[in-house]
Amino acid sequence: MRPTLRLIAAMVGLLGIGFATTGWGKILHEERSLYSRIMVKQSGSILCLQFNVRSEQRNQSCIDIRQPRAMVFSYTRMSMSALLFNPNPQNILVIGLGGGTLPTAFNELFPNAHIDAVEIDAAVVKVAEQFFDFKSNEQLHVHTRDARVWTKRALSKPRRYDLIVLDAFNGEYIPEHLMTREYLQETKQLLTANGTLVANTFSISNLYDHESATYADVFGNFINFRLPESGNRVVIVPGTAVDDATLQQRASALLPRLRPYAVPIKRYTRMLIKDRKQRPDWRTDARILTDQFAPANLLQGR
């Protein structure tokens, strides 16, 4: 177990001294940042980072301190399916940090890869470092900046990414300016010719049709990866066409590497093969989200 997580586990065992208790677990940390109310809570061995933006507190990132590598949320496990389409990325971009689960996993799996993680809230970075043992290093860089601004500036630089993960989603809210056609077009320009993009986003709400139509407008066909047990979906834009046999071979090769992260990659492969053969389940004539038309929060709230 990592040193900080071992310390947290020991402290919680001391009768909960110093921790308030409200509803779900014990509060280890609470602060109001420029962007949200941030809390760190623990219930048993589960340690969670929570944000509140509009209506209620939502778990944004969780770890099991007994198995700190195992991914607690289905969407993080689902996002690792991008490796089926690009099994050896050397330049990785992650938009949204949370507790640092995905950047940390990519850094462990690909220690020589260059990884940029972009997070708007400096308080989130601090909490990830203090409570979730997130650490930047020579290969893993954190940029505290709005993702739209960072992306525009990155376009003037030579680096391009063979894996981009969009994860600026706190469970109830994605910033409107990170959902529009213009933003996705800018992000697309950061991909290498064979680069793969994966986005964690909504699986329900009136926003679903508009968001799906926007991704289709920018990227063409994409894989709409959904699980019956998850309220999230993962959009996967493969950089190159990969046949079913190759996907299955890659899943077998990835299986032992992803086992510590609790990623059922073979199950996901079977579902992805099925999903990519299905027709769109959204209104293909839905209006595209743009910088001039982006009522994301209104649509999500219905």
C-alpha positions in Angstrom: 0.0 0.0 0.0 1.2 3.5 -0.8 2.6 5.5 2.3 -0.1 8.2 2.3 -2.9 5.7 1.9 -1.5 3.5 4.7 -1.5 6.6 7.0 -5.1 7.4 6.1 -6.2 3.9 6.9 -4.4 4.0 10.3 -5.9 7.4 11.2 -9.5 6.3 10.3 -8.9 3.3 12.6 -8.3 5.5 15.6 -12.1 5.8 16.4 -12.5 8.4 13.6 -10.9 11.1 15.7 -10.7 14.5 13.9 -13.2 13.5 11.2 -16.7 14.8 10.9 -19.3 12.3 9.8 -22.2 13.2 7.5 -24.2 10.7 5.5 -21.7 8.8 3.5 -18.5 8.2 5.5 -16.1 10.4 7.3 -15.0 13.8 6.0 -11.2 13.9 5.8 -11.0 17.2 4.0 -13.3 20.0 2.8 -12.7 23.3 1.0 -14.3 25.7 -1.3 -12.2 26.3 -4.4 -12.7 28.9 -7.1 -14.8 26.3 -9.0 -16.5 23.9 -6.6 -16.9 22.6 -3.1 -14.3 19.8 -2.7 -14.6 17.0 -0.2 -12.6 13.9 0.6 -14.6 11.2 2.3 -13.9 7.7 3.5 -16.3 4.8 4.1 -14.5 1.6 5.1 -11.6 1.2 2.7 -13.1 3.4 0.0 -11.7 6.9 -0.3 -13.5 9.3 -2.5 -13.0 12.8 -3.9 -16.3 14.6 -4.3 -17.3 17.8 -6.1 -20.4 19.9 -5.9 -21.1 22.3 -8.8 -24.8 22.7 -9.1 -27.1 20.5 -7.0 -25.5 17.8 -4.9 -22.2 16.3 -3.9 -21.0 13.6 -6.4 -18.2 11.1 -6.2 -15.7 12.2 -8.8 -12.9 9.8 -8.1 -12.6 6.9 -5.6 -9.9 4.4 -4.7 -9.9 1.3 -2.5 -7.0 1.8 -0.1 -6.6 -2.0 0.2 -6.1 -2.2 -3.6 -5.1 1.3 -4.7 -4.5 0.3 -8.3 -7.9 -1.3 -8.8 -10.3 1.1 -10.5 -13.4 1.6 -8.6 -15.6 3.3 -11.2 -16.7 1.6 -14.3 -16.0 4.6 -16.6 -12.3 4.5 -15.7 -12.2 0.8 -16.5 -14.1 1.4 -19.7 -11.7 4.2 -20.7 -8.8 1.7 -20.7 -10.5 0.0 -23.7 -8.9 2.7 -25.8 -5.7 0.6 -25.5 -7.3 -2.0 -27.7 -7.0 0.5 -30.6 -3.7 1.9 -29.6 -1.8 -0.6 -27.4 1.4 1.4 -27.0 0.7 5.2 -26.8 3.8 7.3 -26.5 2.1 10.7 -26.1 -1.0 10.9 -23.9 -3.2 13.8 -23.1 -5.8 13.6 -20.2 -8.3 16.4 -19.8 -9.5 16.5 -16.2 -7.4 15.1 -13.3 -9.8 14.2 -10.4 -7.8 11.9 -8.1 -5.3 11.2 -10.9 -6.5 7.6 -11.5 -6.1 7.5 -15.3 -2.8 9.5 -15.6 -1.3 7.4 -12.8 -2.3 4.2 -14.5 -1.0 5.3 -17.9 2.3 6.3 -16.3 2.7 2.9 -14.6 1.7 1.0 -17.8 3.8 3.2 -20.2 6.7 4.6 -18.1 8.5 6.1 -21.1 5.4 7.8 -22.5 5.0 11.6 -22.3 1.8 12.4 -20.4 0.1 15.8 -20.1 -2.8 16.1 -17.6 -4.8 19.3 -17.7 -6.8 20.4 -14.7 -8.4 23.8 -14.2 -8.6 23.7 -10.4 -5.3 24.0 -8.5 -7.1 22.8 -5.3 -8.0 19.5 -7.1 -4.3 18.9 -7.9 -3.4 19.6 -4.3 -6.0 17.2 -3.0 -5.0 14.5 -5.5 -1.4 14.8 -4.3 -2.2 14.9 -0.6 -4.9 12.2 -0.3 -4.6 10.0 -3.5 -0.9 9.8 -3.8 -0.9 11.4 -7.2 2.6 12.4 -8.3 3.9 14.2 -11.3 7.3 13.2 -12.6 9.6 13.7 -15.6 7.1 11.9 -17.9 3.8 13.0 -16.2 3.2 16.7 -16.3 0.2 18.6 -14.8 -1.0 21.8 -16.3 -3.3 23.9 -14.2 -5.3 25.7 -16.8 -8.7 25.7 -18.5 -8.6 22.9 -21.1 -10.0 25.1 -23.9 -7.2 27.7 -23.4 -4.6 24.9 -23.0 -5.7 23.2 -26.2 -5.6 26.4 -28.3 -2.1 27.1 -27.1 -1.0 23.5 -27.6 -2.0 23.7 -31.3 0.9 26.1 -31.9 3.3 23.5 -30.5 4.7 20.5 -32.4 3.6 17.7 -30.0 0.7 15.6 -31.1 -1.0 12.8 -29.1 -1.7 9.2 -30.0 -4.2 8.9 -27.1 -6.4 11.7 -25.8 -8.8 11.2 -22.9 -11.5 13.7 -22.3 -12.6 13.4 -18.6 -13.8 16.8 -17.6 -16.9 15.3 -16.1 -17.9 15.4 -12.5 -20.9 13.1 -12.7 -23.5 15.8 -13.4 -21.7 18.5 -15.4 -19.4 19.0 -18.3 -18.4 22.6 -19.0 -20.3 23.7 -22.1 -17.2 25.0 -23.9 -15.7 21.5 -23.7 -18.6 19.9 -25.5 -18.9 22.0 -28.7 -18.0 21.2 -32.3 -15.3 23.9 -32.2 -13.6 22.4 -29.1 -13.7 18.9 -30.5 -12.3 20.1 -33.8 -9.5 21.8 -31.9 -8.9 18.6 -30.0 -9.0 16.5 -33.2 -6.1 18.6 -34.5 -4.0 17.5 -31.5 -4.3 13.8 -32.5 -1.7 12.0 -34.5 -2.8 10.5 -37.8 -3.5 7.2 -36.1 -4.4 8.7 -32.7 -7.3 7.4 -30.6 -9.7 9.6 -28.6 -11.8 8.4 -25.7 -14.4 10.6 -23.8 -16.2 9.9 -20.6 -19.7 11.4 -20.8 -23.5 11.0 -20.4 -25.5 7.9 -21.2 -28.9 9.5 -20.4 -30.7 13.0 -20.6 -31.8 15.1 -23.5 -28.2 16.1 -24.0 -27.4 12.6 -25.3 -28.8 13.2 -28.8 -27.1 16.6 -29.3 -23.8 15.4 -27.9 -23.8 12.3 -30.0 -24.6 14.3 -33.1 -21.7 16.6 -32.3 -19.2 13.8 -32.0 -20.4 12.2 -35.2 -20.1 15.6 -37.0 -16.5 16.0 -36.0 -15.2 12.5 -36.0 -17.6 10.5 -38.2 -18.3 7.0 -36.9 -17.4 6.4 -33.3 -17.9 3.5 -30.9 -20.6 4.2 -28.4 -19.5 2.1 -25.4 -22.2 1.6 -22.8 -22.7 -0.8 -19.9 -26.1 -1.7 -18.4 -24.7 -1.1 -14.9 -23.2 2.3 -15.6 -24.8 5.8 -15.9 -21.8 6.8 -18.0 -20.9 6.0 -21.5 -17.5 6.1 -23.2 -17.1 7.5 -26.7 -14.2 5.9 -28.5 -12.8 7.3 -31.7 -10.3 4.7 -33.1 -7.4 6.2 -35.1 -7.3 3.2 -37.4 -9.7 0.4 -38.3 -9.0 -2.8 -36.2 -10.7 -6.0 -37.1 -12.4 -8.3 -34.5 -9.6 -10.9 -34.5 -6.9 -8.2 -33.7 -9.1 -6.8 -31.0 -9.3 -10.2 -29.4 -5.6 -10.8 -29.7 -4.8 -7.4 -28.1 -7.2 -8.1 -25.3 -5.4 -11.3 -24.5 -2.1 -9.5 -24.5 -3.4 -6.7 -22.3 -5.2 -9.0 -19.8 -2.3 -9.6 -17.4 -1.2 -5.9 -17.6 -4.6 -4.6 -16.8 -5.5 -7.2 -14.1 -4.1 -5.0 -11.2 -6.5 -2.3 -12.4 -9.6 -4.6 -12.3 -10.3 -4.0 -16.0 -12.3 -6.9 -17.5 -10.8 -6.2 -20.9 -12.0 -9.5 -22.5 -15.6 -8.7 -21.6 -15.2 -5.2 -22.9 -13.8 -6.5 -26.1 -16.8 -8.7 -26.7 -19.1 -5.8 -26.0 -17.2 -3.4 -28.2 -17.3 -5.8 -31.1 -21.0 -6.0 -30.7 -21.5 -2.2 -30.1 -19.7 -1.0 -33.2 -22.0 -3.0 -35.4 -25.1 -1.4 -34.0 -26.9 1.6 -35.5 -26.9 4.9 -33.7 -29.3 5.0 -30.8 -29.7 8.8 -30.9 -31.5 11.2 -33.1 -29.1 11.8 -35.9 -30.9 15.0 -36.9 -30.3 16.5 -33.4 -28.9 20.0 -33.4 -25.1 20.1 -33.1 -23.6 21.8 -30.0 -21.5 24.8 -31.0 -20.0 27.8 -29.2 -23.1 29.7 -30.1 -25.5 26.9 -29.2 -24.4 25.0 -26.1 -27.3 24.7 -23.6 -25.7 21.6 -22.1 -26.8 22.2 -18.5 -30.4 23.0 -19.5 -30.6 19.8 -21.5 -28.9 17.7 -18.9 -31.2 19.0 -16.2 -34.4 17.8 -18.0 
